[in-house]
Amino acid sequence: MAGCDLQHQLESMECHFNWELDCSPSSLQKLQRDLEDRLRCGCNWMRHVYNDLGYVLHVQGLKDEALEILIKGQTYIKTETTYHGDCSLLMNQANMAWVYYHKGELEKSQACLEEVARLQKEFPTPEGSQMHPVLIAQKGWTLMKFENSPKRCAIECFKMALTGNPEKKNLHKGLALAMEKSYTKEDFKGNPGLQREVIDQLKKARDKYKNEDVCLGALYLVNSLACGDMCEEALDEANKLADKLIASGEISGLSNLLYLLMARLKNFDKAIEVTEKMLEMFPQSTRVKRNLANCLKRKAFLLPKESEERLPLLKRSSDLSKDMNPTTVKDSLDLAKLHACAGDNDAAEHQYKSLLDREEQLTDAEKQLVLLRYGDYYMFHHKSPNLSVESFMRAVNIPAEHRHTCIKRLVHIVRYGSHERCEEICSFLLNLLCESCRDIGELFLRK
């Protein structure tokens, strides 16, 4: 009975465990690596990092490691004598109570809840609010980090937090980032004024920071350029942001700046130059290494295959990626492709086979993506058409999101008409169709 009462108390707490955070296993691994990188290299929101990382470790079954991080977070937060530091301790203690509960240490869990109750009395929720503004804001920041969590709820979190703290610049930044991350091109098509709202909020937040925040400055330019604004001054502004980033001695804003330089301004040399300087400052940072590998790869893929510059860029990119010891399926596949493009087929083959060897640990979507990429490798790099067909057929039999792409690969082979297994492939594809559709399907394949 006491255990049930304890669980009921835990479920009423505002913390990560009760916010329905959702993330795929591979994305959790990537998030863990990024959060650990921020602990090593430092950032402006360490209180959040400890809470986020503690939850991420727990979700992956690493309960002892999660507790260790949360205890370190507790120590760190207590060294901050600010009002916000004490409020952050509320979430830290609620998360810790959950971890102790799952470890079966109910007395320690109850002790954490008693500390939460004490802090709630010391820092009561303002009248008319359902939740303390600091906790609302922390919930907003947290929702933005988890892959499948409702990003638009983060927008509402920051709006609610701003009602009590309208001048707080980090809340304006949170709202701007939540809006920028939540809305898509499809949203903008249906509501032409929405993108202007996002740009206006980015500008408002940027001005709150006196144009010194690189992340906000880069995203403001990215969205302005998408609307046809600031085209003439964009390059100069981007160069100023790059100088500010290097002078700041912080990594925050790097990925946003690189997106501006590469995706919008097509200035790959400047992107590489900035990231090389950041790597000199943070030689152990996985985020900087990943960004530099991406810059080198993207520049290489734009060069003609016969370019002498292309191969060294791909080799350096693959070396950086390998040095990071990729753990996610996507990162491992990207590394395999880099090896193949750099002409190292043995390394590419090893990477693909190591993924297939742990097939049982992959989700259907991940398994299908591995087989699709493996088939592409055999088709375009290894020139083994039979093996590519086998891989595509296996992928088609998995009911996941890349199935249509795999079918298109096989249809292309049939319609090209030179493969010795065209009849077999055609029959395989027709068997996927319902009986009434097979005649139409056969006509389509034979065209």
N, C-alpha and C positions, 0 to 999 in steps of 0.2 A: 504493500500500500504506500509506504514511504517513497519507494522508487517511482511509483506512478505520479505522486504529488510532485516529486522532484522534476520529472519529465515535463509535467504541465507548466511548472515555473520556467523551465528552460525554453519551452516553446513560446513563451510570452516575451522573451528577451529580443531586443533589437541587435542582431549580430549576423555574421555571415551565414551561420547554420540555419537561419530562418528566412533568408532572402531568396530562396529558390535559384541560386546561382547555377548556371549550366555551362558546361564546357566539355568538349570531347577529350578522351584520354591524351591524344597527341598534343592538343592545345594546352592541356594542363601542364604537360612536361615543358612546353615552350614558355608558358607563363612562369613556371617555377624557376626556369633558368634566367629569365629576365629579372624577376624579383631578387634572386640571389645576386645577380650582377649589380643591381641597385644598392644592395647592402654592402657589397665590396667597394663600389665606386662612389657611393654617396648620392643623395638627392634631397630635395626640399620637403619630401613628405614621408620620412622614415617611419612615422607612427603608423601610417597606412600599410607600408611594406610589411612590417612585422605581422600585422593582423591578416593581411592577404596571404602571405606565405604560410603562416600557421594553418590556415584553412586549406590551402592547396595541398600541403603535405598530408594533412589528415584525410582528405578525400582520396588520396592515392594510397591510403592504408598505412602511412608512416606516422603513427600516433605518437611515438616517443620523440621523433624529430619535430613534429608539430608542437608538442608541449615545450620542448627546448627553445624553439623560436619564440613562442608566446611569452615564455618566462623572460627571455632576453628583451622582448618588446616591453614587458612590464617594467623592467629596470630602466630601459631607455626613456619611456614615457614619464616615469617618476623623476628623472633628472630634469625634465622640462617643468619648470615651475609655473608655466602659463595656465590660464583658465582652460584653453583648448586641450592642453596635455592631460589635465585631470579628467575632462570629458572623454577623451580618447581611451582612458583607462576603463571606462564603462564597457566599451566594446571588447577590449582586450580581456577583461575578466569574464564577460559573457561567453566569449569564444573558448576561453580556458575551462570554464565550467562544463561546456559541451565535451571537450576532449577528455577531461577527467571522467565524465559520465560514461563515455564510450569505452574507456579503459577499465571501468568497473570500480573506480575510486570515488564512491558516492559522497563520503565525508568531505573530501577536498572539493568536489563539485559544489556541495552545499556551501562551503566556506567562500567560494568565489561568488556565489549568488548573494551571500550576505554582504560581501564587499560592494556588489552592484547596487544593492538596496541602500547602503550607506551613501554611495556616490550620488544616487538619484535624489536623496534628500538634500545633499549638499549643493547639487546643481539641478534644481527642479526644471521641468519642462515649462516654458513660458505659457502664461494663460492664453487659451484659445488655440494652442498647438497640440497636435497629437504626439509629437516627437521633438526631442531637443534639436535645435538648428544644426549644431555641430555633428550630431549623429545622422541627420538627414543628408548633410553634405557628404559625409563619409560613405553613406550608402550609395549616393550618386557616383562618387569616384569608383567605388567597388563594382557597381553594375557595368561600368564602361570597360572594365578589364576582362570580363568573362564573356567568351565567344558568343554563346547563345542566349545570354540574359537580355531582358527587355531594355534596350538602350533608351527608349523613349520614356521609360519610368525614371531614368536618370535626369532627364530634362525637368520633369515634375519635381524631383527631389531638390534640384538647385533653385527652381523658382520658389518653392516653399521656404528654403533656407534664406533666400534673398528678401523675403517679406519682413523678416526680423532683422536682417543685416544688409540693407540696400547698398551700402558703400563698400562692402567687403570685396576686395578685388579678386581674391581666389575663387569666390563664388561666381563672379561674372565670368571668370575663365572657365570654371567647370561647366557653366551653362553653355558657353560658346563651343566648347569641345564636344559636349553631349549632343548639341544640335548638329554640329558638323559631322559627327560620327553616325548619327541616327538616320538622317535623311539621305535618300538616294536620288539618282537622276530621274527615276520613275516618279518619285514624290514631287520633284520640281516641275516635271511635265504637267502633272495634274493641278499644280498650284504655282503659277509663275512667280508670285510674290514671295514664296517661301524661301527661295535661294537668297533673295535680297534681305530677308529677315536674318538668315544665317550670317551673311556678310556684315550686316549692321551690328549684330551681337559680337562677332569677332573683332570688329573695329572698336566697339565700346570697351571690350575687355583689353584689347591691345593698348588703347589710350590710358586705361587705368594703370597699366604697367609702364607708362611713359615710353611706349614703343621699344622697351628693352627685353621683352619676352620673345625669344626666337621662335618658339613653337607657335604662338599666336600670330606673330608677324608673317611666318611662312604660310600658315593656313589662310590668313587674310588674303595674301597675294594669290595663292592657288585658286581660291574661290572667286576672287575678283577677275582673274584672267579667264576663268570659265565663263564669266558674264561679258567678256570683251572689254573690261576696264583695266587701267594701269598697264597697258601693253608696252608703252614706250619706256616707262621708268622701272619696269619689273626687274630687269637685269641688274641695274644699279642698286635697287633695294635688296635684291637677293645677295649681292656681294657685301652690302653693309651688314646683313644678318649673319653671313658667314664669319665676318670679322668679329661680330659681337659674340658669336658662339665660341670661337677660339679664345677670345679674351676672357670669357666667363669662367673657363675651366670646368664646365659642366657638360654632360652628355645630353641632357634634356633639350629636346627640339631638333636633334640631329636628323632623325628619320623624316620629320616634316620638311626640313630644309632640303634634304636630298630628293624628296619627292618633287618639290618645287623646281629644283635645278634640273632633274632628269626628265620627269614626266611632262612638265610644262615648258621649261626653257631649253631642253635638249642640250644642256651644257654639262656633258659627262666629265670633261677634264676638270672643271671646277669642283664637281661633286667628289671626284677622286682626290683632288688636292686637299679639300677640307677634311675628308675622312682619314687621309694619311696623317694629317696633323693631329687629329683626335686620337689616332692609334698611338702616336708618340707620347701623348699625355696619359692615355689609359691602355697600356700594352696588354693587360689581362682581360679587358672588357669583351665579353662575348657579343654584346650589342654592337660595339664598334666594328669588331671583326666581321660580323654578319653583314653589316651595312657596307663595309668596304668590299667584301666578296661580291655583293650584289651590284655595286657600282662597276667593278671590273668586268663582271659577267655581262651586264647590260651594254657596256661599251663594246665588248668583244663581239657580241651577237649582231651589232650594227655594221661591223667591218666585213668587207668581202672575205671569203674563205681563203683566198690566196694572200691576204695581207700578212706581212711578217709580224705585225704588232699583235695579231689576234691570238696566236697560240700562247705567248708568254702571259697575256692577260688572263686567259682561261686557266693556265697552269697555276698562276698565283691565286686566282679565285678558288680553285679546287683545293689548294694547299691550306688556305685560310679556313675553308669550310670543314676540311678534314681535321684541322687542329681543334675545332670546336667540338669534335666528337658528336655528330648529330644524333639526337635521340628520337625526334619525331619522324614520322613516315615521309612527310613532305620534304623536310630537310635532307633526309637520306636519298630520296628520289632526285632532288636537285643536284646533290653531289654526284650521283651516278651519271646524270646527264652531263655534268661538267667534265667528268673523267672521259666520257665518250667523245664529247666535242673536242677535248684536248688530245684525242688520239690514244688514250690509255684504256684500251678495251678490257684488259685483264682486271684493272681496278673497277671499271664499270660493272663487269660481270660479277665480280665479288660482291659489290654493293647490292645489286639486284637479288642475288642468291641469298645473301644474308637476310634480306627482307622476307623472301619467300620461305626461308627456313623457320621463321617465327610466324608463319601464316595463321596459326591457331590463336595468336594473341591480337590479331588485327580485326577491326570491324569489317563488315561486308564492303563498305564504301572504300576503306583503305586497301583491302585485298584487291578489289576491282581496279583501283587506280594503279597499284603496283603492276598488275598484269597488263593494263593498258600501256603504261610506260615501258614495260619490258618488251611488249610487242612492237612498239615504236622503235625501240633500240635495235631489235633484230631487223626491222624493215629498213631503217635509214642509216644505221651505223655499221651493223655487223653483216648486213646483206645476207640474211638467212630467212628467206620468205616463209619457209615451212614452219619454222619455230615461231615467227610472228603470228601466223594464222592460228597455231595452237594456243598461243597466249590470248589472242583476241577472242577465240571461241570460249575459252575458260572464263574470261571476264564477262562475256555476254550472259553466261548461265548464272551470274550472281545478280540478284535483284537489288541494284543500288543505283546511285545517281549518275554514274558514268556509262551506264549501259547503252544509251543512245549513241554516244561517241564511239563505243566499241563496234556497234552495228554498222555505223557509217564507215569505219575502217574496212570492214569486211565487204560492204557494198562496193566501195571504191575498188577493191581488189577484183571483184567479179566483173565490174563494168569496164575495168582496164583490159581484162580478157586474156592476159598472157600467163596467168598462174596455172600450174598443172593440176591444182585442186579446185578449180573454179566450179566444177559440177558438184563436188562435195560441199563447198561453201554455200552454193546456191540452195542446195537441198536443206542445209542446216538453217539458213535464214528463212526459207519458206515454212519450215516446221515451227518457227516462232509465231507465225501468223495463224489466225483462225481460218477454218476451212473455206469460208466464203470469200476470203481475201487473197487466197493463194494464186488464183489466176491473174489478178491485177498485179500482185507482187512479182510473179514470174515475168510478165510483160515489162515491168519497171526495171528489173534486173537485166533483161536482155537488150534493152535500148542502148 
